[in-house]
Structures are given as C-alpha cells and as structure tokens.
Amino acid sequence: MSRTDLSAATSLCGLLLFSSLAGIAPARAQSAYQPAPPGPGEADAPGKTGNKFAGPSPFAPQAPGVNAANIPDGPPAEPSEVTPAVEQIGSHPAHGDWPAYGRDTDATRFSPLEQITPANVGQLTRAFVYHTGSKPAPGQVNKWAAETTPIKVGDGLYMCSAMNDIMKLDPATGKEIWRHEAGVKYASIPYTAACKGVVYYTSSTVPEGEPCHNRILEGTLDMRLIEVDADTGKLCEGFGYHGQVNLMKGMGESVPGFVSMTAPPPIVNGAIVVNHEVLDGQRRWAPSGVIRGYDAETGKFLWAWDVNRPDAHGEPAEGQHYSRGTPNSWATMTGDDALGLVYVPTGNSAADYYSAMRSPEENKVSSAIVALDVKTGSPRWVFQTVHKDVWDYDIGSQPTMIDFPGQDGPVPALVVPTKRGQTFVLDRRDGKPLLPVEERPAPTDTDVEGDPRSPTQPWSVGMPRLGLPDLKESDMWGMSPIDQLFCRLKFRRAKYEGEFTAPSVGKPWIEYPGYNGGSDWGSMAYDPRTGVLIANWNVTPMYDQLVTRKKADELGLMPLDDPNFKPGGGGAEGNGAMADTPYGIVVSPFWNQYTHMMCNKPPYGMITAIDMHTRKVLWQHPLGSARANGPWGIPTYLPLTIGTPNNGGPVVTAGGVVFVAATTDNMLHAFDAKTGKELWNDVLPGGGQATPMTYEHKGRQYVAIMAGGHHFMMTPVSDALVVYALPENK
C-alpha cells in the first residue's frame, strides 16, 4: 500500500464506521443444566477423575423427526465400496462454464473468458436480477447471509437460496426453470442462514437421457444431503432415502441449529465428502466434528474420520455416537482425484478459547489441513497452522491446488490461506512445505490455570504476509481527541503481546488480526497462466476476556441446547457460555462502543496481488469505500477508498479483470489484474458478502454476484442475484 493511500485512509477521522462485528449477547437466566458425559474416546480435563461437568441431559439423541425431511436412519452400516466414478466436469470445465464452487476442482476461481477487459469493463450493465425469495419474515431475528456462488453448466445456472431451496435459471434471462423446495425451518438456522453453493454430478451408473444422469447436490442447514435431477429438479429416488441422506445419524445429542452444512461438499473419485459447522462458544462436549464419505450414486455410507476414534471408520453402534467436541471443518474442502485425497481445513475443538480439556489427538489436527484418503477416511498427512489454538484462528478458506515450479518440473502444490494472514504452500502429496516455514517463539504468559500455551507458532516466511504491523498505543484514533483518548486507555487496560497474546481471566486481551482477520471463507483466486494470486483480506482486532463460570452464569451465558436458552440471533461470534469448562468468553470488537468506530486506524480491508514465481507483491491497496459507513451507523456516502472489512472472495479472468464484492460499501468492484487500478463498480441492492462468478452463454460473457447481505457485517439483507453483461451491440 502506498503512503498516499494510507494517509487518505487514516485522515478520515469521524467518517468510518466499522459496523458491529460482534455484539454482546443479551443477558439470560442462569441454568442448572448439565450435559451428557463424553462418549467413547473423549477426553476429560487433565488431572481430573471422571467428568466433572457430567450430569443427566434433558435431551434425547436427535431423532429423524427433528430433521426437516423425516429421513429414516436405517441400521448401522459398515464401510462399503464406492461406486466407480466418472471424471467430473469440474476437472476440465467447458470454456464458458463455471461448474464448481471454485470454478474448477482446483478451486482457482479463474475463468478463461476474455470478452470483458480493462478497456470495456466500464460498459457493464445489468442483464437481469433474480430474486430467491429467501429473507427474514416479519418478527424473525435476522440471521441471513446467503454467501452463494452459483454454478453454470451447459444451459443451466444453478444455485441455492439461503434456506437451501435449489433453483435452475436461464443463464441469459434469469427466468426460473425449476425450483426444489428443501423445507428447511427457521429453527435449523445456526449462526447464519447461508448456502455457499451446489454441486453438479454426472452419474456413472444411470445412462445419459434418463432421470438423474446429471444431478445437483447440496448439504442443508438441517443436516441432509439432497440430490435432484439437473433437468427437472425432482429428487433422485436411488440416492439415500428417496433422494436424501440424514447426516444426523451417529451424531448423538443435539438440537436444531447446533450443527449444519453451509459449504458445497466435494465429490472425489465417486465419494461425497461431508463436513459441517458446529456452533462456536456453546459447550465442550458439543456434537462431533466427524468427516464422512458417502457414495455419490447411492448415498450409502462409506467411511468416517472421527478424531478420537482413529481406528473406527464405521458408523457408531446402536446407543453410541461419534466422539464429541472434536475439531470441526466448516470451510469448503478441495478434492484431488489424481491422488485420491480430500484436503480438509479444520477448526478448533469445542470451547474455542480454552484448550486444557482437549485430547492429544485433537491438538494434532486442529487449525490444520488434513489430507484424507477418500477410500478409507484415514489421514495421509497433517499440516498445522496454529498450535493449541485458543484464538478461533480456524481455517475458513478453501485451499487451492496449483502447479508449483520446482527444480525438476512442476510440483503438485496446495495454497493454504489463513485468518492469520499467513499463506502456506505445501506439497499436496505429503504436506511438506514447499516454501520456508519457521517455528517462532510465541507468548506463553497466561493466568489461565492448567492451560499452558505452545512456546512456538508456525510462520510462512516464504510468502508475503497479508497483514499490517502489530498494534501500538499511538495507532489508536477516533472522531475526536476524546475518542482517541478513550481508545488509548482501552488499549492500555488490555493485555497485548502481538498475534498470539495468550487468553487471560484477570484482564481483557486484544486478538489481532482477529477471528475475522486475514483470509476467511472467500479464499483466493489464482491465474495459472500468469502465476498471479489475488487475495482480499481483513485486519479487524477483537477485545476478549475469559470469565469464571460464576461470572458467566451471572451474565446469563448458556449454550444453545440449554432448555432455558432464548433465541437471540446466533451465538457463534459473540459471548459464549463454553459450558462444561471452568470459563465463559466475552468477545467484542476492539472499538469505541459509543460511536461504534474501531479503535485501530484504518484500513481494515485490503486486496493484494502476488507473483507466485517470485513471491513478490505486485500491487496492494485498501479495499472498500466509506460510502455506506459512518459514525453511529450513519452512512457518509463519500466515495473514498479507506478499506472496509470484507467477506467473500475474488475471481480473476483471462480478460485481465479481477471482480470482488465482499466489502461493507455494498458494491461490486472490478480491478485491472496487472495494476490493481479500480476500473468500475456498481452499488448492489444488498451487501455483496459472496464470491462472484463469470460465465458465457451464446457468445456473451456474464458476471454474477449474490447481493444477499450479511447480518454479521450489518450490510443490507436482500434476496437478489445480480447479473451483468456488456451491451449486446458491443
């Protein structure tokens, strides 16, 4: 970033609002509820006999009736053989198609289309706007954040609504050809009503021309796999139970909204690999983070990877369940058909900010990339990005597969973005770093009894860091000298020792770049022709403090599955009960709570281009304007680029244009891929917290963005898919 850009950003005192990243949860009544004891293979707190926090549970294991579709479980199954697969179109996409979430199975988010260029992108106009119909109903707490990226295959544009309805649209007009109503209920929304995308699959057993030869697959918020015919939208009767698979089987105790699927599952060599999110901040013995494989043709269970039952790849026996509280994976995974691997980005064990009760097996695979064999579900290798993570630095980004230049020719590589802003480049055959990684000393000073921190943490010294320098008291700012003084005092009151400042009970600590920092679920885009990597990223510090169980009870913090819990709009990114542990967590943005302006000076969001041949930054500047931001929630409408928080990723085209929305200015932006110059933008009907895509239909290139808004980013909610193209006479 140039000095001029930074100066412009930091001179906007009083003009920028970082709209509330995470609110304080409303007070709730104290509860005497205690959870069920750990299941097989689950660890108790070190040095304790038995489970101190165990007790009778008012909840029976979640029955099929809890799920929206009443899908029978069926008897326990042993791992079975997968139906022979055919090569999927995402491996070699048609020139004008976008057949997978990341455009191809490498997850490059690169399109070979060249019709839209830096010279003509300014002429883009809206071709059509399609409305999904999915928005909060009157009286419902807003949990909406669609986050959808459509896919385009042949004559169909396929997408899902925030509540998992599946649609096929005409790519030229947006006319709805068919809709499959998933029937997901509001109670099943976890932190967010989101469906990032659907999956296109071609059957190896159903002949061409027959129903369900080509299929659309999705995972739902209420934990189902659904397969429908790509031509009609009707359920594929031969898949699972009349087209659906119940993913709550073997999960044990739960309630609607505790576990859900928001990311499209990859299909690797005929196996659907399923992960799911587990709502943060609830309890130590939350539902399992198990990863499972299912036959893409039949829906039959194939295998499970259950961290604390490493040798048990089958489904649990009657009355048992997958090990609880293990690290979950909520990000989009990447599949490698050639190596027979799926790359799983993991998060933390349950109770994000306290690690003393985690098993050694959990500590080895949290906040890591785990390469699973898609035939057996066994790990081939693990690369960890944070040791004993108590900062919620889970990996939210989909890894990208590239050919990395080596001494003896291209090396199959995996690019791993992280919330820390560290980008790791690994050999995807064995997980070994292809660029240097150093273990550097990390702070260990903590007043959290019995929970020592790791003395070192990994740093990717071979790639530019997507981050800004550590915070200083002199960096604090505000609308006036009084606001700046308030923030300086707040900084001085907190514990801060850099990126890995250890959690504390006695005083707040600052978490920076924060759990929404670096690269999150939008991931990166990679142009394989030029070797240029495009990334947009955040620097948004948080103000955290552990509180004793007594204090947590006084604050009314309780988990989602407590009978006295009252719905209030999530519970993942704010205060958390962390039941079954000695502590709760209080989390808020590091801001002036009166003006709702961040205490650290902008920028808060950036975009960067990196040459992967030299690993040098080609260009970098703040991303997002002040137009929709301002103190006390009042938009300034100033078109000044100051760098706002952003969620959603970029795409890059052979035409030399980068498209990205993501920002809290509610705009779609187009940049010159060579220079980073902003070439065009358009104001969207809602927040653009999604990754755009581009496709060609009948000789015309289109650019699509889901402008669904995001409750966490406090951008306007909408149900609009906005699609652009050049004028037809151009």
C-alpha positions in Angstrom: 0.0 0.0 0.0 1.4 3.4 -0.9 1.9 6.2 1.7 -0.7 8.2 -0.1 -3.3 5.5 0.2 -2.5 5.0 3.9 -2.6 8.8 4.6 -6.0 9.1 2.9 -7.3 6.2 4.9 -6.1 7.4 8.3 -7.3 11.0 7.7 -11.0 10.0 7.8 -11.5 10.6 11.5 -15.2 10.5 12.2 -16.2 9.2 8.8 -15.8 5.4 9.1 -18.0 3.0 11.0 -16.9 -0.5 11.4 -20.5 -1.7 11.8 -20.7 -4.1 14.7 -18.7 -7.2 14.1 -19.9 -9.0 17.1 -22.4 -7.8 19.7 -22.7 -8.6 23.4 -25.3 -11.3 23.9 -28.3 -10.3 25.9 -28.4 -11.4 29.5 -30.1 -14.8 30.0 -31.3 -16.6 33.1 -28.9 -18.9 34.9 -29.4 -22.6 34.2 -28.7 -25.7 36.2 -28.5 -27.8 33.0 -25.5 -30.2 32.8 -24.5 -32.1 29.6 -24.3 -35.7 28.9 -20.9 -37.3 29.7 -18.3 -37.7 27.0 -18.6 -40.6 24.6 -16.1 -43.2 23.6 -12.6 -41.8 23.2 -13.5 -38.3 24.6 -11.0 -36.7 27.0 -11.6 -35.3 30.4 -9.8 -32.3 31.7 -6.2 -33.1 32.6 -5.7 -34.3 36.2 -9.4 -34.9 36.8 -11.0 -38.2 37.5 -14.3 -38.8 35.7 -16.2 -36.0 34.0 -16.6 -33.1 36.5 -19.3 -31.5 34.3 -21.3 -34.6 33.6 -25.0 -35.0 34.6 -28.3 -36.1 33.2 -29.4 -34.5 30.0 -33.0 -33.4 29.2 -32.4 -34.1 25.5 -32.6 -37.5 23.9 -30.4 -38.2 20.9 -31.7 -36.3 17.9 -34.2 -38.4 16.1 -35.1 -38.3 12.4 -38.2 -36.4 13.3 -36.0 -33.4 14.3 -34.8 -33.1 10.7 -37.0 -31.4 8.2 -37.4 -34.4 5.9 -38.1 -37.3 8.4 -35.4 -39.4 6.8 -35.1 -42.8 8.4 -31.7 -43.6 9.9 -31.5 -47.2 8.9 -29.3 -49.8 10.6 -25.7 -49.1 11.4 -23.5 -49.6 8.3 -20.1 -51.0 7.8 -17.8 -49.1 5.4 -18.6 -50.1 1.8 -17.0 -49.8 -1.6 -17.7 -46.7 -3.6 -19.5 -46.9 -7.0 -16.9 -46.5 -9.8 -16.7 -42.8 -10.7 -16.5 -41.0 -13.9 -14.4 -37.9 -14.3 -16.4 -34.9 -13.3 -16.7 -31.8 -15.5 -15.1 -29.6 -12.8 -11.8 -31.3 -13.7 -11.8 -29.9 -17.2 -14.6 -27.2 -17.4 -16.1 -26.2 -20.7 -14.6 -22.8 -21.8 -17.7 -20.8 -20.9 -18.9 -22.7 -17.9 -18.4 -22.3 -14.1 -19.3 -25.9 -13.0 -17.9 -25.8 -9.4 -17.8 -23.5 -6.4 -14.2 -22.5 -7.2 -14.9 -22.8 -11.0 -12.8 -25.9 -11.3 -11.9 -28.8 -8.9 -8.5 -27.0 -8.3 -10.5 -24.1 -6.8 -8.7 -21.5 -8.8 -11.6 -19.1 -9.2 -10.0 -18.3 -12.6 -12.1 -18.1 -15.8 -10.5 -18.3 -19.3 -13.2 -15.8 -20.7 -11.8 -12.7 -22.4 -14.8 -10.8 -23.7 -14.7 -8.4 -20.7 -11.4 -6.5 -20.5 -10.0 -3.5 -18.7 -10.9 -1.4 -21.8 -14.6 -2.2 -21.8 -15.5 -3.3 -18.2 -16.8 0.2 -17.6 -19.6 -0.5 -20.0 -21.1 -3.4 -17.9 -24.8 -3.1 -17.3 -27.3 -5.3 -15.5 -28.6 -8.1 -17.7 -31.1 -9.3 -15.1 -31.8 -9.5 -11.4 -33.2 -12.8 -9.9 -34.9 -12.9 -6.5 -34.6 -16.1 -4.5 -37.4 -15.2 -2.1 -35.3 -16.0 1.0 -35.4 -13.2 3.5 -36.3 -12.9 7.2 -40.0 -13.0 7.8 -41.6 -10.3 10.0 -40.7 -10.7 13.6 -37.7 -13.1 12.9 -34.2 -12.2 14.1 -32.1 -11.5 11.0 -29.6 -14.4 10.6 -29.4 -14.1 6.8 -26.1 -14.1 4.9 -26.7 -16.1 1.7 -23.0 -16.2 0.7 -24.0 -18.1 -2.5 -21.9 -18.5 -5.6 -24.0 -20.0 -8.5 -22.6 -22.6 -10.9 -23.2 -22.7 -14.6 -23.2 -25.9 -16.7 -24.5 -26.0 -20.3 -27.9 -24.4 -20.5 -28.4 -24.0 -16.7 -27.4 -21.6 -14.0 -27.8 -23.5 -10.7 -27.9 -22.0 -7.2 -29.3 -22.4 -3.7 -31.2 -19.9 -1.6 -30.0 -19.0 1.9 -32.5 -21.6 3.2 -31.4 -24.3 0.8 -34.1 -24.2 -1.9 -32.4 -25.2 -5.2 -33.1 -23.4 -8.5 -32.2 -23.7 -12.1 -32.2 -20.4 -14.1 -32.0 -19.5 -17.7 -28.4 -18.1 -18.0 -29.5 -15.3 -20.3 -32.7 -14.0 -18.7 -32.7 -15.3 -15.1 -36.1 -17.0 -15.7 -36.6 -19.7 -13.1 -36.8 -23.1 -14.9 -37.4 -25.2 -11.8 -37.2 -24.9 -8.0 -36.8 -27.7 -5.4 -38.1 -26.5 -2.1 -35.8 -28.0 0.7 -38.2 -27.3 3.5 -35.6 -26.1 6.0 -37.2 -24.5 9.1 -36.1 -21.2 10.7 -35.2 -23.2 13.9 -32.5 -25.0 12.0 -30.5 -21.9 11.1 -27.2 -22.0 13.1 -25.3 -18.7 13.3 -26.1 -17.9 9.7 -28.7 -18.8 7.1 -26.2 -19.5 4.3 -25.7 -21.9 1.4 -22.4 -21.2 -0.4 -23.2 -23.3 -3.4 -24.4 -26.5 -5.0 -22.5 -29.4 -6.7 -23.0 -30.8 -10.2 -22.5 -34.5 -10.6 -22.8 -36.9 -13.6 -23.8 -40.4 -12.8 -21.6 -43.4 -13.8 -24.5 -45.8 -13.5 -27.6 -44.0 -14.9 -27.5 -43.8 -18.7 -27.5 -40.5 -20.5 -31.0 -39.3 -21.2 -32.5 -41.0 -18.1 -33.6 -39.1 -14.9 -30.7 -38.3 -12.6 -27.9 -39.0 -15.1 -26.9 -35.4 -14.3 -27.6 -34.3 -10.7 -27.4 -31.3 -8.4 -26.3 -32.0 -4.9 -26.4 -29.8 -1.7 -25.9 -30.1 2.0 -28.5 -28.4 4.2 -28.7 -26.3 7.3 -30.7 -29.2 8.9 -28.0 -31.7 8.1 -29.3 -33.5 5.0 -27.7 -34.4 1.7 -30.1 -33.9 -1.2 -29.7 -35.0 -4.8 -32.1 -33.8 -7.5 -32.2 -34.3 -11.3 -30.4 -31.4 -13.1 -33.1 -31.2 -15.8 -36.3 -31.3 -13.6 -35.3 -30.6 -10.0 -37.0 -33.8 -8.9 -35.4 -35.9 -6.1 -33.2 -38.8 -7.3 -35.1 -41.8 -5.9 -32.0 -44.0 -6.0 -30.0 -41.8 -3.7 -30.3 -42.4 0.0 -33.9 -42.4 1.2 -35.9 -41.2 -1.8 -33.2 -38.6 -2.7 -32.0 -37.6 0.8 -29.5 -38.8 3.4 -29.8 -38.0 7.1 -26.5 -36.7 8.3 -27.6 -36.6 12.0 -27.2 -40.4 12.2 -24.5 -41.2 14.8 -24.2 -37.6 16.0 -25.9 -38.2 19.4 -27.4 -35.3 21.4 -28.1 -32.1 19.5 -30.8 -29.5 18.9 -31.7 -27.8 15.6 -29.1 -25.1 14.7 -26.3 -26.7 16.6 -24.7 -28.4 13.5 -25.3 -27.6 9.9 -23.8 -27.6 6.4 -23.2 -24.4 4.6 -20.4 -25.3 2.1 -20.7 -27.5 -1.0 -19.2 -30.9 -0.4 -16.6 -32.1 -2.9 -17.0 -35.4 -4.8 -13.7 -37.2 -5.1 -13.4 -40.4 -7.0 -17.2 -41.0 -6.5 -17.2 -40.2 -2.8 -19.1 -37.3 -1.4 -17.0 -35.9 1.4 -19.1 -34.2 4.1 -18.1 -31.8 6.7 -20.2 -29.4 8.8 -20.0 -26.5 11.1 -20.6 -26.8 14.9 -21.9 -23.6 16.5 -19.0 -21.9 18.4 -18.9 -21.0 22.0 -21.6 -23.4 23.3 -20.1 -26.3 25.3 -17.0 -28.5 25.5 -19.0 -31.7 24.7 -20.7 -30.3 21.6 -21.6 -32.6 18.7 -18.7 -34.2 16.8 -16.7 -32.6 14.0 -16.5 -36.0 12.3 -15.8 -36.0 8.5 -17.7 -38.7 6.5 -17.8 -40.2 3.0 -20.9 -41.2 1.1 -21.4 -42.9 -2.3 -22.3 -40.2 -4.8 -24.6 -42.7 -6.7 -26.5 -44.3 -3.9 -25.9 -42.2 -0.8 -24.5 -45.2 1.1 -22.2 -44.5 4.0 -18.5 -45.3 3.1 -16.3 -44.2 6.0 -15.8 -41.8 8.9 -12.8 -39.9 10.2 -13.5 -39.4 13.9 -10.5 -37.8 15.6 -10.8 -39.5 19.0 -11.7 -42.9 17.4 -8.9 -43.0 14.7 -9.3 -46.7 14.0 -13.1 -46.8 13.9 -14.1 -45.8 10.4 -17.6 -47.3 10.5 -20.8 -45.7 11.9 -21.2 -45.9 15.7 -23.1 -48.9 17.1 -26.6 -48.5 18.5 -26.6 -46.2 21.6 -23.1 -44.7 20.7 -22.1 -41.7 18.8 -19.1 -40.1 17.2 -16.7 -38.5 19.7 -18.0 -35.2 20.9 -16.3 -31.8 20.9 -13.7 -32.7 18.3 -12.4 -30.1 15.7 -15.0 -29.4 13.1 -14.5 -28.3 9.5 -16.9 -25.7 8.1 -14.9 -24.4 5.2 -15.2 -25.6 1.6 -12.9 -28.6 1.1 -10.9 -29.4 -2.0 -10.7 -32.8 -3.7 -7.8 -34.3 -5.5 -8.9 -37.1 -7.8 -5.4 -37.9 -9.1 -4.0 -38.5 -5.6 -7.3 -39.8 -4.1 -7.2 -37.2 -1.4 -9.5 -34.6 0.1 -7.9 -31.6 1.8 -9.9 -30.8 5.0 -9.4 -27.3 6.6 -10.1 -27.8 10.3 -11.1 -25.6 13.2 -10.8 -25.9 16.9 -12.2 -28.4 19.3 -15.3 -27.1 21.0 -14.8 -24.3 23.5 -12.6 -22.2 21.3 -10.8 -20.2 23.9 -9.8 -23.0 26.4 -7.7 -25.9 25.4 -6.9 -27.8 28.7 -9.6 -30.4 28.1 -8.6 -31.3 24.5 -7.1 -34.7 23.8 -3.6 -35.1 22.2 -5.3 -36.4 19.1 -7.4 -33.2 18.9 -4.4 -30.9 19.4 -2.6 -32.6 16.5 -5.3 -31.8 13.9 -6.9 -28.5 15.0 -6.5 -25.4 12.8 -4.8 -27.6 10.2 -5.0 -29.1 6.7 -5.7 -32.8 7.0 -5.4 -34.9 3.8 -7.8 -37.8 4.0 -7.7 -40.9 1.8 -11.1 -40.9 0.1 -11.1 -44.7 0.0 -10.7 -45.3 3.7 -11.1 -42.0 5.6 -7.6 -42.3 7.1 -5.3 -39.3 7.3 -2.3 -39.3 4.9 -0.8 -36.2 6.3 -1.4 -33.2 8.6 -0.1 -29.7 8.4 -0.9 -27.4 11.3 -1.2 -23.6 11.0 -1.7 -22.8 14.7 -0.7 -24.9 17.7 -3.2 -25.3 20.5 -5.4 -22.6 19.0 -7.4 -20.6 21.6 -7.9 -17.6 19.2 -10.5 -19.1 16.8 -7.9 -19.0 14.0 -9.7 -21.9 12.4 -9.1 -22.2 8.6 -12.2 -20.8 6.8 -10.7 -20.7 3.3 -10.9 -23.4 0.6 -7.3 -24.5 -0.3 -6.3 -24.0 -4.0 -4.4 -26.6 -6.0 -1.6 -25.2 -8.3 1.4 -26.5 -10.2 4.4 -25.0 -8.3 7.6 -24.6 -10.2 10.3 -27.0 -8.8 13.8 -27.8 -9.8 12.7 -31.0 -11.6 9.5 -29.6 -13.0 6.0 -28.6 -11.6 5.2 -29.9 -8.2 1.6 -30.6 -7.2 1.0 -27.9 -4.6 -1.7 -26.7 -2.2 -2.0 -23.0 -1.3 -3.5 -22.6 2.2 -4.8 -19.1 3.2 -5.4 -18.5 6.9 -7.1 -15.9 9.1 -3.7 -15.0 10.4 -2.7 -13.7 7.0 -0.1 -16.4 6.7 -0.2 -18.2 3.4 1.3 -21.7 3.4 2.4 -23.5 0.2 2.5 -27.3 0.6 3.4 -30.3 -1.5 0.0 -31.9 -1.6 1.4 -35.4 -1.9 2.9 -35.3 1.6 2.0 -32.0 3.2 5.6 -30.8 3.4 6.2 -27.0 2.9 7.5 -26.0 -0.5 8.4 -22.6 0.9 10.1 -22.0 4.2 8.1 -22.2 7.4 9.7 -21.1 10.7 8.6 -22.0 14.2 8.9 -18.7 16.1 8.7 -18.1 19.8 5.2 -17.2 21.0 4.0 -15.6 24.2 3.3 -18.1 27.0 2.4 -15.8 29.9 -1.2 -16.7 31.0 -3.3 -16.7 34.2 -5.5 -19.5 32.9 -4.7 -22.3 35.3 -3.7 -25.6 33.8 -3.8 -24.4 30.2 -0.2 -23.6 29.0 0.3 -22.2 25.6 2.6 -23.5 22.8 6.0 -22.0 23.1 6.3 -21.6 19.3 4.0 -21.0 16.3 4.5 -21.5 12.6 5.2 -18.6 10.3 5.3 -18.8 6.5 8.4 -16.8 5.7 8.4 -17.7 2.0 5.2 -15.8 1.3 4.3 -12.2 1.8 2.2 -11.7 4.9 -1.4 -10.5 4.3 -1.4 -8.3 7.4 -0.3 -5.0 8.9 2.2 -4.3 11.7 1.3 -5.1 15.3 -0.8 -2.6 17.1 0.7 0.3 19.1 -1.0 2.7 21.5 -0.1 5.6 19.2 -2.2 3.9 16.5 -5.4 4.5 18.4 -7.7 7.0 16.8 -11.3 8.3 16.8 -13.7 11.1 15.8 -12.2 13.5 18.3 -9.3 13.7 20.8 -11.7 12.4 23.5 -12.4 9.3 21.4 -8.8 8.8 20.7 -8.0 9.1 24.4 -10.8 6.6 25.2 -9.2 4.0 22.8 -5.7 4.6 24.1 -6.9 3.9 27.6 -8.8 0.8 26.4 -5.6 -0.4 24.7 -3.5 0.3 27.8 -6.0 -1.6 30.0 -5.8 -4.7 27.9 -3.1 -7.4 27.6 -1.4 -7.3 24.2 1.8 -9.1 23.2 1.2 -9.5 19.5 -0.6 -12.0 17.3 -0.5 -14.8 19.9 -1.3 -12.9 23.0 -2.4 -15.6 25.4 -6.0 -15.5 26.8 -6.5 -14.1 30.3 -9.0 -14.1 33.1 -7.8 -11.1 35.1 -8.0 -8.5 32.3 -9.1 -8.3 28.6 -6.7 -9.2 25.8 -6.5 -8.0 22.3 -6.8 -10.6 19.5 -5.2 -9.2 16.3 -5.7 -9.7 13.3 -8.8 -11.3 14.9 -11.0 -14.2 14.1 -12.3 -12.4 11.0 -8.8 -11.4 10.0 -6.6 -12.5 7.1 -8.3 -14.7 4.5 -11.6 -16.1 5.6 -14.1 -18.2 3.6 -13.8 -16.2 0.4 -10.3 -17.7 -0.1 -8.2 -16.6 -3.1 -8.1 -16.5 -6.9 -5.2 -17.9 -9.0 -4.4 -17.2 -12.6 -2.5 -20.3 -13.8 -1.3 -18.6 -17.0 0.5 -15.8 -15.2 1.1 -17.3 -11.8 -0.6 -14.4 -10.1 -2.5 -15.0 -6.8 -5.2 -12.5 -5.8 -6.4 -12.1 -2.2 -8.6 -9.8 -0.3 -8.2 -9.8 3.5 -9.0 -8.2 6.8 -7.4 -6.7 9.9 -10.1 -6.5 12.5 -9.0 -6.8 16.1 -11.2 -8.2 18.9 -11.4 -7.4 22.6 -11.7 -10.7 24.5 -11.8 -11.9 28.1 -12.3 -15.2 29.8 -14.7 -15.1 32.8 -15.2 -17.6 35.6 -18.1 -20.0 35.5 -19.8 -18.0 38.2 -19.4 -14.8 36.2 -20.7 -16.5 33.1 -23.8 -17.6 35.0 -24.3 -14.0 36.3 -24.1 -12.8 32.7 -26.7 -15.3 31.7 -24.4 -17.1 29.2 -25.8 -20.5 28.3 -25.5 -22.9 25.4 -27.9 -23.4 22.6 -29.1 -26.8 23.9 -30.0 -25.5 27.3 -33.8 -25.7 27.8 -33.8 -22.1 29.0 -31.9 -20.7 26.0 -33.8 -18.0 24.2 -33.0 -17.4 20.5 -31.2 -14.1 20.0 -29.5 -14.2 16.6 -26.7 -16.7 16.7 -24.1 -17.1 19.4 -21.0 -18.0 17.3 -19.1 -14.8 17.1 -20.0 -13.1 20.4 -20.1 -14.1 24.0 -20.2 -17.8 24.7 -21.1 -20.0 27.6 -18.3 -22.6 26.9 -20.3 -24.9 29.1 -18.6 -27.9 30.6 -15.4 -25.8 31.1 -14.4 -23.6 34.0 -14.8 -20.5 31.9 -17.1 -18.5 29.6 -15.9 -16.0 27.0 -16.8 -12.3 26.5 -16.0 -11.1 23.0 -16.5 -7.7 21.3 -14.8 -5.7 18.5 -11.9 -3.5 19.6 -13.9 -0.4 19.2 -15.4 2.7 20.8 -18.7 1.3 21.9 -20.3 4.7 21.9 -19.6 5.7 18.3 -19.1 2.1 17.1 -15.9 3.0 15.4 -12.8 0.8 15.6 -10.0 1.9 17.9 -7.3 1.0 15.4 -6.8 3.2 12.5 -7.9 2.1 9.0 -7.5 0.3 6.6 -9.5 -2.7 7.9 -9.7 -4.5 4.5 -7.1 -4.9 1.7 -6.6 -6.5 -1.7 -3.2 -7.9 -2.8 -1.7 -9.4 -6.0 1.3 -11.8 -5.5 3.5 -13.2 -8.3 3.9 -16.8 -7.3 7.1 -17.1 -9.4 8.9 -14.6 -7.3 6.6 -14.4 -4.3 6.6 -10.7 -4.5 3.7 -8.3 -4.1 2.7 -6.8 -7.5 0.2 -4.4 -6.1 -1.7 -3.8 -2.9 -4.2 -1.3 -1.6 -7.2 -0.8 0.7 -10.5 -2.4 -0.5 -13.8 -0.8 0.1 -15.1 2.8 0.3 -16.7 4.9 3.1 -19.9 5.4 1.2 -22.1 3.1 3.3 -20.1 3.6 6.6 -20.1 6.3 9.2 -20.2 7.0 12.9 -23.4 5.8 14.8 -24.4 3.8 11.8 -24.9 6.9 9.6 -23.6 6.4 6.0 -21.2 9.1 4.8 -21.8 8.4 1.1 -18.2 9.5 0.5 -16.6 7.6 -2.4 -13.3 7.5 -0.5 -11.3 4.2 -0.5 -10.4 3.6 3.1 -10.5 -0.2 3.3 -13.5 -1.8 5.0 -14.0 -5.2 6.5 -14.9 -7.8 3.8 -16.3 -11.3 3.5 -16.3 -13.1 0.2 -13.6 -13.9 -2.3 -12.3 -12.6 -5.7 -12.3 -14.1 -9.2 -9.8 -13.4 -12.0 -10.3 -13.7 -15.7 -8.2 -14.2 -18.8 -9.5 -10.9 -19.9 -7.3 -9.3 -17.2 -10.1 -8.3 -14.8 -10.5 -9.1 -11.1 -14.0 -9.0 -9.7 -14.7 -8.8 -6.0 -17.6 -7.6 -3.8 -17.2 -8.6 -0.1 -16.9 -5.0 1.3 -19.3 -3.2 3.6 -19.8 -0.5 0.9 -22.3 -2.8 -0.8 -20.6 -2.6 -4.1 -19.2 -4.9 -6.8 -15.7 -3.8 -7.8 -13.6 -4.5 -10.9 -9.8 -4.1 -10.9 -7.1 -4.3 -13.5 -5.3 -7.6 -12.8 -2.0 -6.1 -13.8 -2.0 -2.8 -12.0 -4.7 -3.1 -9.3 -6.4 0.1 -10.6 -10.2 0.1 -9.9 -11.9 0.2 -13.3 -15.6 0.0 -12.5 -18.0 -0.5 -9.6 -21.8 -0.7 -9.1 -23.9 -0.3 -6.0 -25.8 -3.5 -5.2 -29.3 -3.9 -3.7 -27.8 -5.6 -0.7 -24.4 -6.4 0.8 -22.2 -8.3 -1.6 -20.9 -10.8 1.0 -20.4 -13.6 -1.5 -17.8 -14.6 -4.2 -18.8 -13.6 -7.7 -18.6 -15.9 -10.8 -18.5 -15.4 -14.5 -19.8 -17.5 -17.4 -20.5 -17.4 -21.1 -23.9 -18.2 -22.8 -24.5 -18.0 -26.5 -21.4 -15.9 -27.1 -22.0 -13.4 -24.3 -20.0 -13.1 -21.0 -21.9 -12.5 -17.8 -20.7 -11.7 -14.3 -23.0 -12.7 -11.4 -22.9 -11.7 -7.7 -25.3 -12.7 -4.9 -26.2 -9.5 -3.1 -27.7 -11.2 -0.1 -26.2 -9.0 2.7 -24.7 -10.3 5.9 -26.1 -9.9 9.4 -22.6 -10.1 11.0 -21.3 -7.4 8.7 -24.5 -5.4 9.2 -25.0 -4.9 5.5 -28.5 -4.7 4.0 -30.2 -8.1 3.5 -31.5 -8.8 0.0 -32.5 -11.9 -2.0 -31.1 -10.5 -5.2 -28.8 -12.3 -7.6 -27.4 -9.5 -9.8 -26.0 -10.5 -13.3 -24.1 -8.1 -15.6 -23.0 -8.2 -19.2 -21.7 -5.8 -21.9 -24.4 -4.2 -24.1 -25.4 -6.7 -26.8 -24.2 -4.5 -29.6 -20.7 -4.3 -28.3 
